[in-house]
């Protein structure tokens, strides 16, 4: 009987200790939306005669290049901003049984990128249109604070509904670091360029 009482006492103390180590908590997801004021725009296109079944020789490649350069300059853009085969691999990755050229246009001007995207030709195929942003230290601090403020607002609202007060932060889970990395965001008609999402999960103690 005495042994059973001691066992029950130990179980009670263990349960009390666990309750003290695992207080009532509330977990919230928070998202901060940040729009970089100076994104870099890049567009990749391929250039080839996709309507012909015949192979393209070097002379025809030179003619394609001259044709594209003329289109660029006629639209008020600089040929110096165009890179030919910007990556390690080029047109061979397209899988066509003919030759062609990969071009990349890069600019910090949204208006120039808009003008570039207006260039139309049966020889041009759009591959990617992207805005790139680089988060520096001050921006990372601002974005992180925005996310924490949102998490606190959400947790406070829920705690108030439960007639509770918020305590200390128990844990934070970051979904993707924001500092020191370059992020690419595809250009869409319904999304501003340079838009960046930062998500965190914060667990608060409830008192």
N, C-alpha and C positions, 0 to 999 in steps of 0.2 A: 504493500500500500504506500509505504514511504517512498519506494523507488518510483512508483507511478506518479506520485505528487511532484517529485523532483523533475521527472521527465516532462510533465505538463508545464511546470514553471519554466523550464529551459525553452520549450516550444513557444511559450508566451513571450519570453524575453527576445527570442530570435525574431518573432513576428513583429515585435515593437521596434527592434533595430532596423528591420527591412522597411518598415513604414516610414521611419525617420530618414532613411537613405533614399527612398523613392516617394517624395512628396507629390501631392496633386499637381498635375502639370497641364499645360495647354500648348498645343503645337499649331503653328500657323505657317502658311506659305505666302511669301511676299515677292512681288515682282516690281522692279524699278525699270522704267523705260527712259532711255537716254538717246538724244539725237546729236550726233557729232556735228559741229558746225563746219568742219572742213574735211569732208570725206574725199578720197581719191577715187575717181571713176575709171573703170577699165572695161573695154569691150573687145571680145575676140570674134573674128569672122574668118571664114574660109573663102577662097577665091578660086573658082575653076569653071570650066564649061561643062556643067553637069548634064546638059541636054544632048551632048554628042557622045556616041559610043566609041569614037576613035581616040587613040592616044594623043596627048598633047606634047609637042616638041618644045625645045628650048626657045625657039623664036616665038611661038605662041604664048609661052610663059612670060616672056618679056613684053609681049603685047598686052597680056592681062595686067601686068604690073603697071604699065604705062596708062592703061585705061583706068585703073583704080586710083592712081596718083592724080589723074585729071579730075576725077570725081571729088576727091578730097579737096583739091585746091579750088574747084568751082564752088564748093560749099563754104569757102572762107576759112578752112582749117589748114593747119601746118603739117606738111609731110614729115617734118622732124619729129612729130609726136606719134608717128606710126612705127611700130617695130615688126619686122618680118621674122617669122619663126621664133617667137620670144622664148620658147621653152627648149628643153633638151630634145624633145621629139616634135615633129611637125605634121605636115599634111598626110604622111604615111599612116598616121593613126586613124584617119577617117575611113579607111577601108575601101576607097574607090580604086578602080583599076586604071587610074590615070593620074597625071601630075596636077598639082595645085599649090596654093600658097596659104599659109596661116598668117594673119595680121592681128596685131593688138594695138588698140588706140587707148592712150592714157591721158587724163586731164584732171585738173582740179575744178574746172568750170562746168557747172550743171548745164549751162546754156550750150557750151561746145559739145558736150555729150549728147544733148538733145538733137543738135544739128547733125552730129555723126549718125545717130540712129535713123534720121530721116533719109539718109542716102539709100537709094534703092537701085538694084540691078539684078537681072537674072543670074549673074555670075557670082553674086554675094549670098552667102548663107550665114546667118547670125548663130554664134555658138554660145557665148556668155555675155551678160551685161551685169556688172557688179560694182558696188561701192565698197571701198575698204576704209576701215577706221583703225586708229591706233590709240589705245587708252593710256594716257600718261598718269603719273602718280596723283596729281591733284584731281583729275577726272575720276580716278578709281576711288578716291576718298569720298568725293561727292556722290557717286553712284551707290557706294556701299551705305552711306548715311541715308540716302533716299530709301533704300530697301529696308533698313532697320526701322526707320520712321514708319513705314507702311506696316511692317510686322507689328510694331507696338500699337498702332491705331487699331488694327484688326483684333489683336489679342485683348486690348482694353475693352473694346466693344463686347466681345464674347464674355469676358470676365464680369463686366457690369451686368449683363443679362443673367449671369449665374450668381449675382450678389457676392462676388469675390473681388479681391484686389490682386494685382500682379506683383509677383516677387522678382527674384533675380532670374537672369537668363541661365538656363540649365545647359543648353547645347545649341550650336549653330551648324547647319549644313549648307555649304556653298555649292551651287550647281554651275560650275564653270568659273574660272578665275577671270578677272577683268583687267588685270594690270600687266603691261609689258607684252601683250600679244596683239597681233593683227587679225582683225575679223573681217570676213567678206560677207556682204549682204546683197543678195540678188535684187536687181531693180524691178519694182512692180508699180503698176499704175496707182494702186491703192495704199502704198506704203512709202513714207518719206525716206529719201536716201540717208544713209548713215545711222539708221535706227538700230538700237542695240537693247536687248533684253537681259536683265540680270536677276536671277532667281535665288532666293535663300529660304531655308526652312529653319525657323527659330522655335525653340521650346522654352516657355516661361514657367516659373513656379507660380502656383496659385495659393493665395493666403486667405 
